[in-house]
Amino acid sequence: MKKGETGRRGEDLALAWLERRGFRLLDRNWRSGHKELDLVMESAARVHIVEVKTLTPPLQGQPYEKVDAVKQTCLIAAARHYIACRQIRKEVQFDVVSVILDGTRTEVQYIPEAFYPIIR
């Protein structure tokens, strides 16, 4: 599977997993310049900015470990633009869905409140 196909498959699985748990999709692959929000979901109380990371074997670490400080900074900047454009009034949190695709076996791990924006 090519990198783009792997990422798309991971997003599809993450979206289905979240929807089965009552989340509602607001946007998918929302762009702000060169920055992108994979999934923007809504629960009863919050809007969830969800970064999806997908890996296939051989694994070098866990997918969620790829959401480093640089990636978090990009996500926060894109989320600020999204919140302003969509006039979001609910509390917003940053979540990560980690997906491992290993042949016929799939592992999905949801990490709510994976990181917090740093206010300076």
Stockholm file with secondary structure:
# STOCKHOLM 1.0

chainA/1-120         MKKGETGRRGEDLALAWLERRGFRLLDRNWRSGHKELDLVMESAARVHIVEVKTLTPPLQGQPYEKVDAVKQTCLIAAARHYIACRQIRKEVQFDVVSVILDGTRTEVQYIPEAFYPIIR
#=GR chainA/1-120 SS CCHHHHHHHHHHHHHHHHHHTTCEEEEEEEEETTEEEEEEEECSSEEEEEEEEEECSSCSSCGGGGCCHHHHHHHHHHHHHHHHHHTCCSEEEEEEEEEEEETTEEEEEEEEEEECCCCC
#=GC SS_cons         CCHHHHHHHHHHHHHHHHHHTTCEEEEEEEEETTEEEEEEEECSSEEEEEEEEEECSSCSSCGGGGCCHHHHHHHHHHHHHHHHHHTCCSEEEEEEEEEEEETTEEEEEEEEEEECCCCC
//
